[in-house]
Amino acid sequence: MKENSIIIITMILNFFVAVIKLVSGILYSFTTLIADSIQSFIDFLTDIISLVANKIGKRRANKTYPFGYGQVYYLANCFTGVLLFLIGIFIIYQFFFFKGSVKTDPSLLLIIIIVLIIKLIVVGLLRHFGKKFKSESMIEASIESRTDFISTCVVLVIFILSTLEKYIPFEINIDKIGSLCMAVYVFYTSIKMIINNVRGILVNDEENNDIKEEIIKDLANFKEFKIKNVKVIKMSTYYNVFLQVEAKDNITIKKYLSIEKKVKSYLKSKNKLLRFIDIEPV
């Protein structure tokens, strides 16, 4: 399956989960679940951002952006982190101004379990195909979805504790405590995401000489090319490679394009961290 197809599938699932949570939270007066539904809507929005980031990030390098568009992944992930932080603020607001009075109905338990299963599928899809396609945006989306999964686990715990409400002191509101725990976790995840991606934006133009030497060594097997310049730029967890090569005079355009394709496939097979390879004849 293609990368964008996976994102569209998870986007649909996240929207479905968010609607179920919101409607159930309102029907059963479960404020923790309502707060959790807002985070699921952020998951849905994150998938849309990932689609846009993938489309922009895969553009070829040009004179305006000689190192490609890899920074868009950092910017998209930073935006997701900011949205998560805002969700944390909303949950804190809810903690102080809303009184939880969850209706412990068995049907609500079934709904929460179904939601957990769907979220587990979403996390698995994003992690698996994120590593397969070496997509930083999908990997970050899986982290955000995992946050949503864990927060729903908190919802499940709060629901179970609410069924034991008669054994708990009256002044202790389990629903509000659940909201507070969720807010703390969301704040932690969002701040960590923002810091990591801001750091990536600031240092992602750093060259990697070790990989550069490996590429020069590997390209020695291609006698049709003479390496004029190699530049390896770190883009998040992967690398972009920019090659300037001089081809032999007797090579036709068709032959050159065929060799160029082989070079790209060969380098990517040698190092899975090489995501984008641009070859410029000089």
C-alpha positions as CSV (number, residue, x, y, z in Angstrom):
1,M,0.0,0.0,0.0
2,K,1.1,3.6,-0.7
3,E,2.1,5.9,2.1
4,N,-0.8,8.4,1.5
5,S,-3.3,5.5,1.4
6,I,-2.3,4.4,4.9
7,I,-2.6,8.0,6.2
8,I,-6.1,8.3,4.7
9,I,-7.2,5.0,6.3
10,T,-5.9,6.1,9.7
11,M,-7.5,9.6,9.2
12,I,-10.9,8.0,8.7
13,L,-10.5,5.7,11.7
14,N,-9.4,8.7,13.9
15,F,-12.4,10.7,12.9
16,F,-14.7,7.8,13.6
17,V,-13.1,7.3,17.0
18,A,-13.3,11.0,17.9
19,V,-17.0,11.2,17.0
20,I,-17.8,8.0,19.1
21,K,-15.9,9.5,22.1
22,L,-17.6,12.9,21.9
23,V,-21.1,11.5,21.5
24,S,-20.6,8.9,24.2
25,G,-19.0,11.4,26.6
26,I,-22.0,13.7,26.2
27,L,-24.6,10.9,26.5
28,Y,-23.0,9.4,29.6
29,S,-21.9,12.7,31.2
30,F,-18.3,11.5,31.2
31,T,-16.1,14.6,31.1
32,T,-12.8,12.6,30.9
33,L,-14.1,11.0,27.7
34,I,-15.1,14.3,26.3
35,A,-11.6,15.7,26.8
36,D,-10.2,12.5,25.3
37,S,-12.4,13.0,22.2
38,I,-10.8,16.4,21.6
39,Q,-7.4,14.8,21.5
40,S,-8.7,12.3,18.9
41,F,-9.9,15.1,16.7
42,I,-6.3,16.4,16.9
43,D,-5.2,12.9,15.7
44,F,-7.5,13.4,12.7
45,L,-6.1,16.8,12.0
46,T,-2.5,15.4,12.4
47,D,-3.2,12.9,9.6
48,I,-4.3,15.8,7.3
49,I,-1.1,17.6,8.2
50,S,0.9,14.5,7.4
51,L,-0.7,14.2,3.9
52,V,0.3,17.8,3.2
53,A,3.8,17.4,4.6
54,N,4.4,14.2,2.6
55,K,3.3,16.0,-0.6
56,I,5.6,19.0,0.0
57,G,8.5,17.1,1.6
58,K,9.0,14.9,-1.4
59,R,9.6,17.7,-3.8
60,R,13.0,17.8,-5.5
61,A,15.6,20.2,-4.5
62,N,15.8,23.5,-6.5
63,K,17.7,26.8,-6.5
64,T,15.5,28.2,-3.8
65,Y,15.7,25.2,-1.6
66,P,19.0,23.4,-2.5
67,F,18.7,20.9,0.3
68,G,15.1,19.9,-0.5
69,Y,11.9,20.4,1.5
70,G,12.7,18.1,4.4
71,Q,12.2,20.8,7.0
72,V,8.4,20.7,6.4
73,Y,8.3,17.4,8.5
74,Y,9.8,19.3,11.5
75,L,7.3,22.2,11.0
76,A,4.4,19.8,10.8
77,N,5.4,17.9,13.9
78,C,6.0,21.2,15.8
79,F,2.5,22.2,14.8
80,T,1.1,18.9,16.1
81,G,3.0,19.4,19.4
82,V,1.5,22.9,19.8
83,L,-2.0,21.5,19.2
84,L,-1.4,18.9,21.8
85,F,-0.3,21.5,24.3
86,L,-3.5,23.5,23.7
87,I,-5.5,20.3,24.3
88,G,-3.7,20.0,27.6
89,I,-4.8,23.6,28.5
90,F,-8.4,22.7,27.6
91,I,-8.3,19.6,29.9
92,I,-7.0,21.7,32.8
93,Y,-9.8,24.2,32.2
94,Q,-12.3,21.3,32.3
95,F,-10.7,20.0,35.5
96,F,-11.4,23.3,37.3
97,F,-14.8,24.3,35.8
98,F,-16.7,21.0,35.0
99,K,-18.0,18.5,37.5
100,G,-17.8,14.9,36.4
101,S,-20.8,12.6,37.0
102,V,-20.2,9.6,34.8
103,K,-23.1,7.1,34.2
104,T,-21.5,3.7,34.7
105,D,-23.4,1.8,32.1
106,P,-22.1,-1.5,30.7
107,S,-22.6,-0.3,27.1
108,L,-20.1,2.5,27.8
109,L,-17.5,0.0,28.8
110,L,-18.1,-1.8,25.5
111,I,-17.7,1.5,23.6
112,I,-14.4,2.2,25.3
113,I,-13.0,-1.2,24.5
114,I,-14.0,-0.9,20.8
115,V,-12.3,2.5,20.7
116,L,-9.1,1.0,22.3
117,I,-9.0,-1.7,19.7
118,I,-9.4,0.8,16.8
119,K,-6.7,3.0,18.2
120,L,-4.3,0.1,18.6
121,I,-4.8,-0.7,14.9
122,V,-4.1,2.9,14.0
123,V,-0.9,3.0,16.1
124,G,0.2,-0.3,14.5
125,L,-0.4,0.8,11.0
126,L,1.4,4.1,11.4
127,R,4.4,2.6,13.1
128,H,4.8,-0.3,10.7
129,F,4.4,1.7,7.5
130,G,6.2,4.7,8.9
131,K,9.3,2.5,9.3
132,K,8.7,0.8,6.0
133,F,8.5,4.1,4.1
134,K,11.0,5.8,6.4
135,S,8.4,8.5,6.9
136,E,9.1,10.8,9.8
137,S,5.7,12.3,9.7
138,M,4.0,8.9,10.0
139,I,6.3,7.9,12.9
140,E,5.4,11.2,14.7
141,A,1.7,10.6,14.0
142,S,2.1,7.1,15.5
143,I,3.5,8.7,18.7
144,E,0.6,11.1,18.9
145,S,-1.8,8.3,18.3
146,R,-0.1,6.3,21.0
147,T,-0.7,9.2,23.3
148,D,-4.4,9.1,22.4
149,F,-4.4,5.3,23.1
150,I,-2.9,5.8,26.5
151,S,-5.3,8.5,27.4
152,T,-8.2,6.2,26.4
153,C,-6.6,3.6,28.7
154,V,-6.9,6.3,31.5
155,V,-10.5,6.7,30.5
156,L,-11.0,3.0,31.0
157,V,-9.4,3.0,34.4
158,I,-11.5,6.0,35.5
159,F,-14.7,4.2,34.3
160,I,-13.8,1.1,36.3
161,L,-13.0,3.2,39.4
162,S,-16.3,5.0,38.9
163,T,-18.2,1.7,39.3
164,L,-16.7,1.5,42.8
165,E,-17.8,5.0,43.6
166,K,-19.8,3.9,46.7
167,Y,-16.5,2.7,48.3
168,I,-14.7,6.0,47.6
169,P,-15.0,9.0,49.8
170,F,-17.6,11.5,48.6
171,E,-15.1,14.4,48.3
172,I,-13.0,12.5,45.7
173,N,-14.1,13.0,42.2
174,I,-12.6,10.1,40.1
175,D,-13.7,11.7,36.8
176,K,-11.8,15.0,37.5
177,I,-8.7,13.1,38.7
178,G,-8.7,11.2,35.4
179,S,-8.8,14.5,33.5
180,L,-5.9,15.9,35.5
181,C,-3.8,12.8,34.8
182,M,-4.6,13.0,31.2
183,A,-3.6,16.7,31.0
184,V,-0.2,16.0,32.6
185,Y,0.5,13.2,30.1
186,V,-0.6,15.4,27.2
187,F,1.6,18.3,28.4
188,Y,4.6,15.9,28.7
189,T,4.2,14.5,25.2
190,S,3.6,17.9,23.5
191,I,6.6,19.6,25.1
192,K,8.8,16.7,24.2
193,M,7.6,16.7,20.6
194,I,8.1,20.5,20.3
195,I,11.6,20.4,21.7
196,N,12.8,17.5,19.5
197,N,11.5,19.1,16.3
198,V,12.7,22.6,17.1
199,R,16.1,21.0,17.6
200,G,15.8,19.3,14.3
201,I,15.0,22.6,12.5
202,L,18.1,24.2,14.0
203,V,20.6,21.5,13.3
204,N,19.3,19.6,10.2
205,D,21.7,21.2,7.8
206,E,24.6,19.4,9.5
207,E,26.6,17.3,7.1
208,N,27.4,13.6,7.9
209,N,30.9,12.8,6.7
210,D,30.8,9.2,7.7
211,I,27.9,8.4,5.3
212,K,29.5,10.7,2.7
213,E,32.6,8.5,2.7
214,E,30.5,5.3,2.5
215,I,28.7,6.7,-0.6
216,I,31.9,7.7,-2.4
217,K,33.2,4.2,-1.7
218,D,30.0,2.5,-2.9
219,L,29.9,4.6,-6.1
220,A,33.3,3.5,-7.1
221,N,31.6,0.4,-8.5
222,F,29.9,2.5,-11.2
223,K,32.6,3.2,-13.7
224,E,30.3,5.2,-16.0
225,F,30.3,8.1,-13.4
226,K,33.0,10.3,-12.0
227,I,32.0,11.8,-8.6
228,K,32.5,15.6,-8.6
229,N,30.8,16.4,-5.3
230,V,28.8,14.7,-2.5
231,K,26.7,16.3,0.1
232,V,24.8,14.4,2.8
233,I,22.3,16.4,4.9
234,K,20.5,15.1,8.0
235,M,16.8,15.5,7.8
236,S,15.2,14.3,11.0
237,T,16.0,10.6,11.4
238,Y,17.0,10.1,7.7
239,Y,19.4,11.7,5.2
240,N,19.2,13.5,1.9
241,V,22.0,12.9,-0.6
242,F,23.0,15.4,-3.3
243,L,25.4,14.2,-5.9
244,Q,27.2,16.0,-8.7
245,V,28.6,13.5,-11.3
246,E,30.4,13.7,-14.6
247,A,29.3,11.0,-17.1
248,K,31.5,9.6,-19.8
249,D,31.1,11.2,-23.2
250,N,29.9,8.1,-25.0
251,I,26.9,7.5,-22.7
252,T,23.5,8.2,-24.2
253,I,20.7,10.0,-22.3
254,K,18.8,6.7,-22.1
255,K,21.8,4.9,-20.7
256,Y,22.5,7.7,-18.3
257,L,19.0,7.7,-16.9
258,S,19.2,3.9,-16.5
259,I,22.4,4.1,-14.6
260,E,21.1,7.0,-12.4
261,K,18.1,4.8,-11.4
262,K,20.4,1.9,-10.5
263,V,22.6,4.2,-8.4
264,K,19.7,5.4,-6.4
265,S,18.3,1.9,-5.8
266,Y,21.8,0.7,-4.9
267,L,22.5,3.4,-2.4
268,K,19.1,3.0,-0.7
269,S,19.7,-0.7,-0.5
270,K,23.0,-0.1,1.2
271,N,21.7,2.4,3.7
272,K,18.0,2.4,4.7
273,L,18.4,5.9,6.2
274,L,18.9,7.5,2.8
275,R,15.5,8.8,1.8
276,F,16.0,11.3,-1.0
277,I,18.8,11.1,-3.5
278,D,19.3,13.9,-6.1
279,I,21.8,13.4,-8.9
280,E,23.0,16.3,-11.0
281,P,25.2,15.8,-14.1
282,V,27.9,18.4,-14.6
